[in-house]
Amino acid sequence: MSYRTYIAASRAAYIAGIEAGISPQELRAHTGVIGEAFVADYLGVKLTSTNNERGYDLLDSDGLRVSVKSITTSTGVDFNEATIDLVDRVIVVWLDTAEDQLGVEVVFDASIEHVLQVAKPAYRGKRRLMRNSMTFPERISSADRFDVGPVVDTIQQGAVLIRRHATGSFTALVEGVPQPARQLLLAMRDEMGLPDKATNTTRSLGAQVFGHLRGSASPPAREGS
């Protein structure tokens, strides 16, 4: 199995959890493996063969020991001061949980010397690297890595067409022009009087709206070719 296949499977499990209303903080096991596999693919190397390698997760092409951290909505990432000297390089991966495609980006890549300069002492032998030391993109550039798949269901409300794809993604057209689906689905959800959930991602909103309509309406219409 390739790293990309593994990432896709892990993403699917993570998104299923989000759609079920589980908070990103409770899905850290998935974000961790997505981050590590993504960085291994990003660097073109393999993860360490020993599970829970002390201090680091993989070796880069120069043989430097790399610690991989994944971040979603938290304010930063922590490092154990007892093992930080076993690391040469730190890479932080951001998983954008508000992005329908679960965008994945490298937002920090630096030597351990730089980390020690910017990371602040935290608690119980920890150092914390804050988000303001990372570089976040204005717009996710990795979304195009993942195919949303063919349209399997649609909802039409006036000029707005919401499309559900085979992968579980949702996209929107307004008078035939592509638009972000999240705000449109949020408005539909509120108009239907459906309850607010812990997560209001495009996928969770789409699943809620389509589930409500399809549970009490006629069979789903399919978009014509």
C-alpha positions in Angstrom: 0.0 0.0 0.0 1.4 3.4 -0.9 1.5 6.4 1.5 -1.2 8.2 -0.6 -3.5 5.2 -0.4 -2.9 5.0 3.4 -3.5 8.8 3.7 -6.8 8.5 1.7 -8.0 5.6 4.0 -7.1 7.6 7.1 -8.7 10.7 5.8 -11.9 8.7 5.1 -11.9 7.4 8.7 -11.3 10.9 10.1 -14.1 12.5 7.9 -16.5 9.8 9.0 -15.8 10.8 12.6 -16.4 14.5 11.8 -19.7 13.6 10.1 -20.7 11.6 13.2 -20.2 14.8 15.3 -16.9 13.8 16.9 -14.7 16.8 17.7 -11.2 17.1 16.0 -9.6 16.8 19.4 -11.0 13.3 19.9 -9.7 12.2 16.5 -6.0 12.8 17.2 -5.0 9.2 16.4 -6.1 9.8 12.8 -4.5 13.2 12.5 -1.2 11.8 13.7 -1.0 9.0 11.2 -2.2 11.3 8.4 0.5 13.8 9.3 3.3 11.2 9.5 2.4 9.5 6.2 2.0 12.9 4.5 5.5 14.0 5.5 7.0 10.7 4.5 5.5 11.2 1.1 6.5 14.8 1.1 10.1 13.9 1.7 10.1 10.8 -0.4 11.3 8.6 2.5 9.9 5.9 4.7 8.7 6.0 8.3 11.0 4.5 10.9 10.7 0.7 11.0 10.5 0.7 14.8 7.2 1.7 16.4 7.3 4.7 18.7 10.9 5.6 17.8 12.2 7.7 20.7 12.0 11.4 19.9 11.6 11.2 16.1 9.3 9.7 13.5 11.4 9.3 10.3 14.8 10.0 8.8 15.0 12.5 5.9 17.2 11.9 2.8 20.2 13.4 4.6 19.8 11.0 7.6 18.5 13.8 9.9 16.0 12.7 12.5 12.6 14.3 11.9 9.8 14.8 14.4 6.4 15.1 12.8 3.6 17.0 14.6 0.1 17.4 13.4 -2.2 20.3 14.2 -5.9 21.0 13.6 -7.5 23.6 15.8 -5.2 23.7 18.8 -3.0 26.7 19.7 0.3 24.9 19.2 2.2 21.6 19.5 4.3 20.3 22.4 7.7 18.8 22.6 9.2 16.6 25.4 12.4 18.3 26.7 13.7 14.8 27.7 13.9 13.6 24.1 14.1 16.9 22.1 17.9 16.4 21.8 17.2 13.2 19.8 15.6 15.3 17.0 17.4 17.3 14.2 14.4 18.6 12.3 10.8 19.4 13.0 7.9 19.4 10.5 4.4 20.5 11.5 1.5 19.5 9.3 -1.8 21.3 9.5 -5.1 19.5 8.8 -7.8 22.1 7.9 -10.9 20.6 9.5 -13.1 23.3 8.0 -12.0 22.3 4.4 -14.4 19.8 2.8 -11.4 17.9 1.4 -9.6 17.9 4.7 -6.7 20.0 3.3 -3.2 19.0 4.4 -0.3 21.5 4.5 3.2 21.7 5.9 3.1 24.9 8.0 6.5 24.6 9.8 9.8 23.0 8.7 12.9 23.9 10.6 16.0 22.7 12.5 15.7 21.8 16.2 18.0 24.8 16.9 15.3 27.1 15.5 12.6 25.3 17.4 14.5 25.8 20.7 14.7 29.5 19.9 11.0 30.0 19.3 9.3 27.3 21.4 8.3 28.5 24.9 8.6 26.5 28.1 5.2 25.0 28.9 4.5 22.5 31.7 6.0 19.3 33.1 9.1 19.3 31.0 7.4 20.4 27.8 8.1 23.1 25.3 5.3 24.6 23.1 5.6 25.8 19.6 2.7 28.3 19.0 0.7 28.8 15.8 2.1 32.3 15.4 5.5 30.6 14.6 4.0 28.7 11.7 3.0 29.8 8.2 -0.5 29.0 7.2 -1.7 29.4 3.7 -4.4 31.9 2.8 -6.1 29.1 0.8 -5.6 25.4 0.9 -3.4 24.4 -2.1 -3.6 20.6 -1.4 -7.3 20.2 -2.0 -6.8 19.4 -5.6 -4.8 16.4 -4.6 -8.1 14.6 -3.8 -10.8 13.8 -6.4 -14.3 14.6 -5.1 -15.7 11.9 -7.5 -18.9 11.8 -9.6 -22.2 13.5 -8.5 -24.6 11.0 -6.9 -27.3 13.3 -5.6 -28.4 16.9 -5.9 -30.6 19.4 -4.1 -32.0 22.4 -6.0 -33.3 25.5 -4.1 -33.9 28.4 -6.5 -30.6 29.3 -8.2 -28.6 27.1 -5.8 -27.7 23.6 -6.7 -26.0 21.5 -4.0 -24.2 18.4 -5.3 -23.2 15.3 -3.3 -20.3 13.4 -4.7 -19.4 9.7 -4.4 -16.6 10.5 -2.0 -19.1 12.2 0.4 -17.9 15.7 -0.6 -20.4 18.5 -1.3 -20.0 21.2 -3.9 -22.3 24.0 -5.0 -23.3 25.9 -8.1 -25.2 29.3 -7.9 -26.7 30.0 -11.3 -24.2 27.6 -12.7 -21.2 29.2 -11.1 -19.1 27.2 -8.5 -19.4 28.6 -5.0 -18.2 27.4 -1.6 -20.9 25.0 -0.3 -20.5 25.4 3.4 -22.4 28.7 3.9 -25.1 27.7 1.6 -25.6 24.4 3.5 -25.5 26.2 6.8 -28.3 28.5 5.6 -30.3 25.5 4.5 -29.7 23.7 7.8 -31.0 26.8 9.7 -34.0 27.2 7.4 -34.9 23.6 8.1 -34.7 24.1 11.8 -32.1 21.4 12.2 -30.0 21.3 15.4 -26.5 22.8 15.5 -23.7 20.1 15.9 -20.3 20.1 17.5 -18.7 20.2 14.0 -20.1 22.4 11.2 -17.8 21.3 8.4 -19.1 21.2 4.8 -19.3 17.4 5.1 -21.2 17.3 8.4 -23.6 20.0 7.2 -24.2 18.3 3.8 -24.8 14.9 5.5 -27.3 16.5 7.9 -29.2 18.4 5.2 -29.3 15.6 2.7 -30.1 13.0 5.4 -33.0 15.1 6.6 -34.4 15.6 3.1 -33.9 12.1 1.9 -35.4 10.7 5.0 -38.7 12.4 4.3 -38.7 13.2 0.6 -38.8 11.5 -2.7 -35.8 9.4 -4.1 -32.7 11.5 -4.8 -32.4 13.2 -8.2 -29.3 12.6 -10.1 -27.5 15.3 -12.1 -27.8 14.6 -15.8 -24.7 14.1 -18.0 
